[in-house]
Structure formats: C-alpha cells, structure tokens
Amino acid sequence: MCVDKDTSDCPLSASVSSEEIQTLSGAIPPGEAPSSRAEKFRALYRLRPHIAAGILSFGYVVNYMDRYTVAGVLADVQRHFGVSDSKSGLLPTVFICSFMVATPIFGFLGDRFNRKLILSCGIFFWSAVTLSSSFITKPNFWMFLISRGLVGFGEASYSTIAPTIIADLFTKDTRTCMLSCFYFAIPLGSGLGYILGSSMTQASGDWHWALRVTPAMGFAAGSLIMLLVPEPKRGAADLHQVQLRASTSWSKDMKAVIKIPSFVFSTLASASVSFATGVLGVWIPLYLFRAEVVQKNIEPCTVEPCSGKDSLIFGAITCVTGFLGLIVGVAATRWYRTKSSRADPLVCAFGMLSSSIFISLIFVFARFNIVGAYMCIFIGEILLFLNWAITADILMYVVIPTRRSTAVALQSFTSHLFGDAGSPYLIGVISDVIRQSKPDLDLWEFLSLGYALMLCPFIIVLGGTFFLATAHYIVQDRNRAHQQVEEMKLVSVKV
C-alpha cells in the first residue's frame, strides 16, 4: 500500500486493473457494485495510509510528551528529592542510555517480525511504567531513575520502527511530506510535554499529576495502532508489492550500512543535533527561571510548586518553531532540489551553522533581557529543526528497504550515544563544578549553568560540518541504493 501523485510508481495502482474495484476486503468485479459504493471504497482505501500515518504521528507526539514532561517540572523534582544539577542531569541520561541499548534490539525485530504488534506492546509498557512512577515517594530518587530507564526501553520501539512503516506506505515527495508530519511530533510533543508538566503542576499543586496524563494517551495510541494501522509489505512502496524479508544476517546488514559514507556522516550530524536538543530541552527552562530570579522578576523557589511560566513559554515556542522549522526545511529542499542533487544535506548544513549564532546569543541576552533571549531561542530552534525530516529522508533513500529498520536503529543508537545520552549530565556536572566557588549566590547559580550551556553552539557547528561531508557523498550513495533496489526487483520476479 502506498500513496503518491505518480501512480505509475505506486503498488496500489500496479496491482489493480482498470476494470476492478479494489476494496479493503478484496476486488469487486465490474457491474457488481453501484458507482456510489465503489467511490466510497476507493476513497476509504486511498485514505487508509494517511490515517495510519496520522495515528503513528499521534503516538510519536505522546512519546515525546512523556519524555519532556519531567523536564517541564525539573525545578520541582530537584526540590522534592533534594538533588543537585548533576543528579538531575542523570534523569535524561538514564532514559537515553536505556533507549540507546534497546534500539538495536527493536531494529532487528522490526526487520523480521510484525511491526505494529511491537509498537503497541512498547507503548503499553512505557505507559504502565510512567503511571507507576507517579506514586514514587520522596526518599526513593533511585527508583525514579530506574523508572525513567524502563520508559526509555519501551519508547525505543517507536522511533525505530514507526518511520519504516510510513516509508513502506508512501513514495517520493509524498513520503517526504508524511515523514515531515511524523517528525513534527518531536517538537510538538516536546513542547506539549513542558506545557503539560507546568500546567498540571500549577493546577494540582503536585508535580506527580503531570505523570498521570500521558499514560492514558499512550494506551489510546497503542489501541489505535493495533486496530487501524496496516502492516505493509517491506519495500512495497519501492518494489511494487513484492514481499521482502531480511535474507541476510544482522551482522552483515550492519556492515553494509556502515559502509555508506552519507549515512555515517548524517548520523554523526544527528548526534550533534541530539547533543544540542538534549541539553537545551532539559536545561533551558531552568536556566530562564534562574535568569528571572537574577532580574528580580520572581522570587527564588523555596516551596513547591516551583515551575512557572518559563516552561509554558518554552513549550509553546518549541511547538511553533518545530512546525515552522519542518515547513521551511521541506520547502527549502523542494526548491533547492531543482538546482542541486545535493540539496538535502546542504539545507541541513545551512540550518545548523546559522542556528549556532542565535543559540550563542541566548546567553548574551538572558542576564539583562529575557524577551531578547526568547527571540534568540525562537530563531535558533527554527534553524535547528530544519533537518529532522530531511535526515530521515536521506536514510530512506541511501539504504535499501530490507535494512531500513536496522539503519534507523543504528542511527538512533549512535545519535544518542554521542548526543543526548550524556550531554544533560555533562552540563549538570560542569555547572556544579563552576558553582562550587560561590554556592550560595543566585547570580552565580545562574552564571554557572550559562557557562556550561555555552558548549552547545560549538557542537552545533560541528554538526553542520558533518552535513557538508554528507553532501559530498550523497549522490553516489543514492544511485548505488537505487541500483540495488532494481536488482532486487529482478531477483523477486525470477523467484
């Protein structure tokens, strides 16, 4: 099943004769159904991939809402458990480390077994764990850490497998558009996570209630996936409904994937993005809260709830900038593809290098002008978010269909290993070390975190450089993958 403007490349059109009406339950010979009924079946069948993509995107939004709800109430978590910046930084680190370890496992399973069943089980699992973690009491910070690790394991199934289902439902520009909608879930879900965490804490007076909303949404998403999302044939969108399963070993698949230069460099670039977004997502709301304290706009937090308007504003900015970044990124690549065959990585490189300038300016404005800091966040995030859907699309057309889940898992593992697995904890440690000289000053508490965060712009520049390297290899790698797909078609026809 696939959808594309060019129906000659679509397996749906290839498998249906001009005289038959293809329905969800089979083909109806001509003359056996009224024209109105036929049109309804056609409309429903054509919409089914889009409905599936919408459900998968909704599930991804819920995943990221759950992930960033804790970041939205980080000041309350610190106050409740009595932990420092470095220990607070362990929360996302434990989550990402567990997530990172699980991705290769789900990549292997996703290339060989029923994908929507794996997705549903994963989302049911982390929803149950998150709900349970909302009842952990004050002395048990270690239990809260373990629960975040288990949530990371459950969420790993989703980001590894869901994009490959979408890739098998659509082709060409339609695939890029659907993947853009899917990856819009990252900033949308992240932003809504901050908003949910802050608003629920303020409404209930207890930050634990923020962890009791996303589990209900997770159970709903898992049920919708089981009931309404199809299990498309692997590679169907590229190979005209030829059913493909991995015929090579996992180690051979891994060796083949890491020999693709554009995949390697785009993965390293993704790691740079993960480093920056992991740090900014965890620490910027708290940094802006401390900036407000230094500017005497609010009082230091002495009793719960601590989370205020900064998490709400940052969450709203993240939602808007995520949408604008994806729209601008897709529009820019569509325009530039008419002028250059290396458009995708070059647009990503431009976004990264430009973003580093505005991310740097956040720390200049934060001490004196909080509005100026928010403006820099707004522009910097738009430029940083340009690359999410484009990077996913690059992977889909330089890796053959039967290795895509493995490639997505490897890219996810590597991006988190060198990116946000350790970056929030690293920033927390640096902040604590700097703050030790003057531990009781609000100004120094703010400055120490700011100095630590200044590492981000340098990592972003490094990511832009990796995208430039990707541009050097992208054409030859895309052509090689296309040639391999054509060879697979011939082999499948012979069989």
Disulfide bonds with the S-S distance in Angstrom:
Cys301-Cys306 1.78
